Structures are given as structure tokens and as C-alpha cells.
Amino acid sequence: MIHGIVIHGDGLGRSYGYPTANLDCIRKDVKFSSGVYAAWAFVNHKKYTSALVIQHDPWKVEVYIIGFDGDLYGKYVEVDPVQKVSELEWFETTEEIIKKIDQDIVLVKEVLALK
């Protein structure tokens, strides 16, 4: 389980149509490699289908909580990674980035539908 308080990030996820909650968590406590994971997120004791992104260089942990609409800044969030769905990739254009995120979200939903 990964957990932390939601802090302000760079806003890129929101600009791509996928607002993420950036978690302020202790690096040594995150035992997962960089990548995109299908995960369950827990907000106010409610469970959500989520896409978790872990990036080690530079350090970042963020989660896109599918179906959540609200302000999470300053709130405590727990995330339970279930399965890695893809590696992090770097793209030249915004369109390529959004296409990759779209594909990852499909994979996340497929994985968690089986759990």
C-alpha cells in the first residue's frame, strides 16, 4: 500500500484531461519500479479504480482516480497497486502522450474488472 497527502503537482495530467493526485510519500517506502499500475485508490473510505504512476527520476507518485470529482489537496489517500500495465515512455507531442494515457486507462479498467 502506498499512501500520502495530496500535494500540488505540475498540472500536466489535468492539461491532458486526466487530473492526477500527486502524493507526498516517503521514497524508501515505495517498493515498486517506475511504471503505470492498475490500482485501487481509497478516498474517505471509498474504493476507486485508478491508474497509478510511479516515476523514480525525477521522483513522483501520482494517481488518476477514475470517477472521482472533487478537491483532494491536503487529503490523505491510500493506493493499493494491483498490476503493472505499462512502462513509462517519453513522447514528442501532446497527442502521443494522450493516446498512451488513453491506452493505459483501458488496460487499468480491464485488469481491475478481473479482480
C-alpha positions in Angstrom: 0.0 0.0 0.0 1.2 3.5 -0.9 -0.2 6.4 1.0 0.3 10.1 1.4 -1.1 13.6 1.5 -2.1 15.1 -1.9 0.1 18.0 -2.9 0.2 20.3 -5.9 2.0 18.9 -8.9 2.9 20.4 -12.3 -0.7 20.2 -13.6 0.2 18.3 -16.8 -2.2 15.4 -16.1 -5.1 17.9 -15.8 -4.0 19.6 -19.1 -4.2 16.2 -20.8 -7.7 15.6 -19.5 -6.6 13.3 -16.7 -6.2 15.2 -13.4 -4.0 13.3 -11.0 -3.5 13.4 -7.3 0.3 13.8 -6.5 1.1 12.0 -3.3 3.7 13.3 -0.8 5.1 9.9 0.2 8.4 8.6 1.5 10.5 7.4 -1.4 12.1 4.5 0.5 8.6 3.2 1.4 7.6 2.8 -2.3 8.8 -0.7 -3.2 7.6 -0.6 -6.8 9.6 0.1 -10.0 8.8 3.0 -12.3 5.7 2.5 -14.4 2.0 2.6 -14.7 -0.1 0.4 -12.5 -3.7 -0.7 -12.2 -4.6 0.2 -8.6 -7.3 0.7 -6.1 -7.4 4.1 -4.5 -9.1 4.8 -1.2 -10.5 8.2 -0.5 -12.7 8.8 2.5 -13.1 5.0 2.9 -14.4 4.7 -0.6 -12.7 2.4 -3.2 -12.0 3.7 -6.7 -10.5 2.2 -9.9 -7.2 4.1 -10.5 -4.1 4.4 -12.6 -1.0 4.9 -10.5 2.2 6.4 -12.0 5.5 5.9 -10.2 8.5 7.7 -11.5 11.8 7.4 -9.8 13.9 10.0 -11.7 12.7 12.7 -11.1 10.7 11.3 -8.1 6.9 11.4 -8.5 4.0 9.3 -7.4 0.6 10.3 -8.8 -2.8 8.6 -9.2 -5.6 9.3 -11.6 -8.8 8.3 -9.7 -11.4 7.2 -12.3 -14.8 8.6 -11.5 -13.7 10.9 -8.7 -14.7 14.5 -8.8 -13.6 16.7 -6.1 -10.7 18.5 -4.4 -8.1 16.3 -2.8 -5.4 18.8 -1.9 -4.3 18.2 1.6 -6.3 15.0 1.9 -4.9 11.6 2.8 -5.1 8.9 0.0 -4.1 5.3 0.1 -3.3 3.4 -3.2 -3.1 -0.4 -3.5 -1.2 -1.3 -6.7 -2.6 -4.5 -8.3 -0.6 -5.0 -11.5 1.8 -3.1 -13.7 0.2 -2.3 -17.0 3.0 -0.4 -18.9 6.4 1.2 -18.7 6.8 4.9 -18.7 7.6 6.3 -22.1 8.5 9.7 -23.4 6.8 11.3 -26.4 7.4 14.3 -28.6 3.8 15.5 -28.9 0.8 16.0 -26.6 -1.3 13.9 -29.0 1.1 10.9 -28.5 1.0 11.4 -24.7 -2.8 11.5 -24.6 -3.0 8.4 -26.8 -0.7 6.5 -24.4 -2.7 7.6 -21.4 -5.9 6.5 -23.1 -4.4 3.1 -23.8 -3.2 2.7 -20.2 -6.6 3.6 -18.8 -8.2 0.9 -20.9 -5.7 -1.6 -19.6 -6.3 -0.5 -16.0 -10.0 -1.0 -16.3 -9.5 -4.4 -17.9 -7.2 -5.6 -15.1 -9.3 -4.4 -12.3 -12.5 -5.7 -13.8 -11.0 -9.2 -13.3 -10.1 -8.6 -9.6 
